Amino acid sequence: MWLRFVGQRLLQTIPVLLGISFIVFFTMHLTPGDPIEHMLGQAGRITPEQIEALRAHYALDRPLILQYGLFVQHALCADFGPSYSHHGRPVLEVIAERFPATLELTLFSFGLALLLSIPAGVIASLRPQRFFDRTATVVALLGISMPGFWLGIVLLIIFGLRLQWLPISGRIDLALAPQPITGLNTLDAVLTANGPALGSALRHLLLPGLTLAAPMAAMVMRMVRSSMIGVLSRDYIQFARAKGLPEPVVVGKHALRNALIPTVNIVALQTGLLLSGNMIIETVFQYPGMGKLAVDAIAAADYPLVQAVVLIYAVSYVLLNLGADVVQAMLDPRMGGG
């Protein structure tokens, strides 16, 4: 049953990914800018024949629909071709260098958002309309309303430039970089027992991570609060209390588990927004991840690199939604029976 469910969902993603690839491909080719001109830069003594030879080499002289067909054909084999802006290096090789940075930032932001939102939502639901509930609601509203780039700039100015408590760019102090094992600086620092490297990596993650986590934490907190208030009024919760069960057991085991069922989809959707939002946040903080790579590739009209990054984001988003469905079914067996 589970394999059939997962298989059906994966099949449904095929037209979605094709549609995304179609939109991204033609949008990039219709935007102003010539990748050959970006590649040549200010180089002199370039003849028209050499320019045409480069266009032919990268298949840019063919009709767009044929170029799209070649792109899809190669993408199915995980071959996105050479990067125009990275001296012809394979696109996947360029992405592989930046992927650990984005993965680390996303995981850090995800963990930070859940660490802040779930306890806050539970506490607010236990004392509705009290001081903590009202304060958390106002903070959540601010977190949802503030644009990520604006919040990032404000945090950068306050904590990075004025107070100088935290670094404003990069992933880690180069002199403290741990021996690379996984590509995740925090994990590599733990594996090599390198305390200074761990501290430096966490300090570099804090500002961009908090900026990315704020909208997700706000949405999840509001959903947890709303769900918990509804669950706490159910008869089985009153029955559990009447049996004399300790309040932490009633809240944590009986109420929170059921309140998290509708929250899972929100978490998955917000995690997808973490991936899309990191393009702006990584640019604000000059964080060397896939988001910054994509922004630079757009500026350089590097079609293959932009298309590959967007498809990776799209696949991640689809898999997150699939994972959310599976987790929901695990939390509520009635959902997995069909």
Residue, then its C-alpha position, 0 to 999 in steps of 0.5 A: m500500500w505504501l509503495r503504491f501510494v509513493g509511486q502514484r505521487l512520484l508519477q504525478t510529479i513528472p508533469v509538474l517538473l516538465g512544466i517547471s523546466f519548460i517555464v524556466f527554460f523559455t523565461m531564461h531565453l527570453t530575458p535580455g542578455d547574451p551568454i556568449e557576450h558574458m563569457l567573452g566579457q571585454a575580451g578584444r579581437i574576437t571575430p564574428e566567426q569565433i562568436e558563431a563558433l561558440r554559439a554552435h558549440y553550446a547549441l545556441d544557434r538552434p531553434l529554441i524548441l530543439q534546444y529545449g528538447l536537448f535540455v530535457q533529454h540530457a537532464l533525464c541523464a543528470d547531464f546539464g551540460p557545461s556552465y557558461s560562467h564557470h569556464g565550461r565546467p560541468v554544471l553538476e560539479v559547480i552545484a556540488e561545491r555549493f550544495p553543502a552550504t545551502l543544505e547546512l543553512t536550510l537544516f539550521s533554519f529548519g531546526l531553529a524555526l521548529l525549536l522556536s515555534i512549537p514550544a511557543g505555540v503550545i505555551a500560547s495555547l495553554r494560556p490563550q489571551r494572556f500576556f505570552d499568547r498576545t506577545a507571541t501572536v504579535v511577534a508571529l505577525l511581524g515574522i510573517s509580514m516582514p520581507g526576508f531581505w529587509l529583515g536580513i539587512v536590519l539584522l546585518i546592520i544591527f548585529g553585524l555592523r553596529l554591535q559587531w557581534l556576528p559576522i556579516s558574510g561567509r560560512i566560517d573563518l578560513a583559519l578555523a575551517p575544519q577538515p572537510i568530511t561531509g562539506l557541512n562545517t558544523l558536522d565536520a567540526v563535531l566529527t573532528a572535535n574542533g570546538p573553535a570551528l564549530g563556534s565559528a560556523l554557528r556564528h556565521l549561520l545565525l544571522p542568515g538562519l534566523t532571517l530564513a527561519a522567521p517566517m516559517a517559525a511564525m506560520v508554524m507557531r500560529m498553526v500549532r496554537s490554533s490546533m492545540i486550542g481545538v484539541l485541548s477542548r476535545d472530550y478525550i483530553q478531558f477524560a485523560r485529565a479526569k483519569g489523573l494523568p499528569e498535565p505534561v502527559v496530557v499535553g505532550k502525548h495526547a494533545l500535541r500529537n494530534a495537533l501536529i497532524p495539520t501542522v505537517n503540511i505547513v512545515a513542508l510548505q514552509t521548508g520549500l519556502l526556505l529553499s526558494g527564499n535562500m536565493i535572496i538571503e544568501t545574496v544579502f549575507q554573501y553566503p556561498g550557497m546554491g541560492k547565491l550561485a543561482v543569482d549570479a548565474i541569472a546575472a551572467a545569463d548562464y542558462p544551464l546553471v540556472q535551469a539545473v538549480v531551479l529543477i533541484y529546488a523543484v524536486s526538493y519541494v515535491l519530495l518535501n510534500l511527499g514526505a509530509d503526506v507520509v508523516q501525516a499518514m504515520l501520525d494518523p493511521r486513518m489517512g494511510g489506509g486509503 
